[in-house]
Amino acid sequence: MFKLEGTHVKSVTGFYIEVKDALDRESQPIQVFNKIDDGEKHGLGQEWDLVYADEYPDEPTKGELNEEFGLYVERDFYIVSNQSSHKYMQVVNNRDMVVKTRNGRKEQVFYFDQKRKAIIPRSVNKSVEIKNSGKNKEMIVYNNSYSHWW
């Protein structure tokens, strides 16, 4: 049995629900632990918001603005450099990201996918990401179910 205490969820045995090791990453396990009041990273792993399903805001749909990301859902856009040549971001070899002069090809057209929370090129159904799990500086497109920005 559990009880809500402010932003904490406490078990009848006195333990609190937390994200294991307070690591904010996909598929991180949930566990119970002693209360941590440091207000820092570990303490935040024990803080929760309860949102009742009938009060949860709807996800933006096609053509609507996702305010968190500042992008319109499934609405085509170009990513244009502010350098003097104003080149367009383009996918080459179905993987690499480069800049090229505007050419009207779909490799220069992108959209925001609400489900994956990712920028997707129209030419390939892959997410725009940072190469080598963020350990590299180059941008690529990668076949993932959601975007990573490490």
C-alpha positions as CSV (number, residue, x, y, z in Angstrom):
1,M,0.0,0.0,0.0
2,F,1.2,3.5,-0.8
3,K,0.3,7.0,0.2
4,L,1.0,10.3,-1.5
5,E,2.9,12.8,0.7
6,G,3.4,16.0,-1.3
7,T,5.7,15.0,-4.2
8,H,6.6,11.7,-2.6
9,V,4.9,8.3,-2.8
10,K,5.5,6.4,0.5
11,S,4.9,2.7,1.2
12,V,3.3,1.6,4.5
13,T,6.7,0.1,5.4
14,G,8.3,3.6,5.2
15,F,10.1,3.4,1.9
16,Y,9.7,5.8,-1.0
17,I,9.3,5.1,-4.7
18,E,12.2,6.3,-6.7
19,V,14.0,6.1,-10.0
20,K,16.9,3.7,-9.4
21,D,20.2,5.7,-8.9
22,A,18.2,8.8,-9.9
23,L,19.3,8.3,-13.5
24,D,17.0,10.1,-15.9
25,R,17.1,7.8,-18.9
26,E,14.8,5.6,-20.8
27,S,13.8,2.2,-19.2
28,Q,15.6,3.0,-15.9
29,P,14.1,0.7,-13.2
30,I,11.9,1.9,-10.4
31,Q,12.6,0.8,-6.8
32,V,11.8,1.8,-3.2
33,F,14.4,3.3,-0.9
34,N,14.8,5.5,2.2
35,K,13.8,9.1,1.8
36,I,16.5,11.4,0.4
37,D,16.1,15.1,1.2
38,D,19.1,16.5,-0.6
39,G,17.0,18.4,-3.2
40,E,19.7,17.5,-5.7
41,K,19.8,14.8,-8.3
42,H,19.1,11.8,-6.0
43,G,16.3,13.6,-4.1
44,L,14.6,14.5,-7.4
45,G,14.5,10.7,-8.3
46,Q,12.0,10.4,-5.5
47,E,9.7,13.3,-6.5
48,W,6.6,12.6,-8.6
49,D,3.6,14.5,-10.1
50,L,0.3,12.6,-10.2
51,V,-1.6,13.6,-13.3
52,Y,-5.1,12.1,-13.5
53,A,-5.8,10.7,-17.0
54,D,-9.0,12.7,-17.5
55,E,-7.0,15.9,-16.8
56,Y,-3.9,15.0,-18.9
57,P,-3.5,17.4,-21.8
58,D,-3.8,15.8,-25.3
59,E,-0.7,15.4,-27.4
60,P,-0.4,17.8,-30.3
61,T,-1.7,16.4,-33.5
62,K,-0.6,16.9,-37.1
63,G,-0.2,20.6,-37.8
64,E,-0.3,21.7,-34.2
65,L,2.6,23.2,-32.3
66,N,4.5,21.1,-29.7
67,E,5.3,23.9,-27.3
68,E,8.0,21.9,-25.5
69,F,10.0,21.4,-28.7
70,G,8.9,24.5,-30.5
71,L,8.1,22.5,-33.7
72,Y,4.8,21.8,-35.5
73,V,3.8,18.2,-35.7
74,E,4.4,16.5,-39.1
75,R,4.7,19.9,-40.9
76,D,7.5,19.9,-43.4
77,F,10.4,22.3,-42.8
78,Y,13.9,23.0,-44.0
79,I,16.9,23.6,-41.7
80,V,18.8,26.5,-43.3
81,S,22.3,27.8,-42.2
82,N,22.6,31.4,-41.2
83,Q,26.0,31.6,-43.0
84,S,26.1,34.0,-46.0
85,S,25.5,31.1,-48.5
86,H,22.3,30.0,-46.6
87,K,22.9,26.3,-47.4
88,Y,20.3,23.7,-46.4
89,M,20.8,20.7,-44.1
90,Q,20.7,17.5,-46.2
91,V,20.9,13.8,-45.6
92,V,23.4,12.0,-47.9
93,N,24.0,8.2,-48.1
94,N,20.8,7.7,-46.0
95,R,22.9,8.5,-42.9
96,D,25.2,11.5,-43.0
97,M,24.2,15.1,-42.4
98,V,25.8,17.8,-44.6
99,V,24.9,21.3,-45.9
100,K,24.1,21.8,-49.6
101,T,22.7,24.5,-51.8
102,R,18.9,24.3,-52.0
103,N,18.0,21.7,-54.6
104,G,14.4,20.7,-54.0
105,R,15.2,17.2,-53.0
106,K,13.3,15.5,-50.2
107,E,16.7,14.8,-48.5
108,Q,16.5,18.5,-47.4
109,V,12.9,18.2,-46.1
110,F,12.3,17.4,-42.4
111,Y,9.4,17.1,-40.0
112,F,8.8,16.6,-36.3
113,D,7.4,13.2,-35.3
114,Q,5.3,13.6,-32.1
115,K,5.4,9.9,-31.1
116,R,9.2,9.7,-31.3
117,K,9.8,13.3,-30.2
118,A,12.3,13.5,-33.1
119,I,13.2,15.3,-36.2
120,I,12.8,13.0,-39.2
121,P,14.0,13.5,-42.8
122,R,11.3,12.9,-45.4
123,S,13.8,10.8,-47.4
124,V,14.4,8.2,-44.7
125,N,12.3,7.1,-41.7
126,K,15.2,7.7,-39.2
127,S,15.8,10.1,-36.3
128,V,18.3,13.0,-36.5
129,E,20.9,12.2,-33.8
130,I,24.4,12.8,-32.5
131,K,26.8,10.1,-33.7
132,N,28.2,7.4,-31.4
133,S,25.6,7.9,-28.7
134,G,26.7,11.5,-28.2
135,K,30.4,10.7,-28.0
136,N,31.1,12.3,-31.3
137,K,30.3,15.8,-32.7
138,E,28.9,14.7,-36.0
139,M,25.2,14.5,-36.7
140,I,23.6,11.5,-38.4
141,V,20.3,9.9,-39.0
142,Y,19.8,6.6,-37.2
143,N,17.1,4.0,-37.1
144,N,15.7,4.5,-33.7
145,S,12.3,4.4,-32.1
146,Y,12.9,7.7,-30.4
147,S,15.5,10.5,-30.6
148,H,18.6,10.7,-28.4
149,W,20.4,14.0,-27.8
150,W,22.7,12.8,-25.0
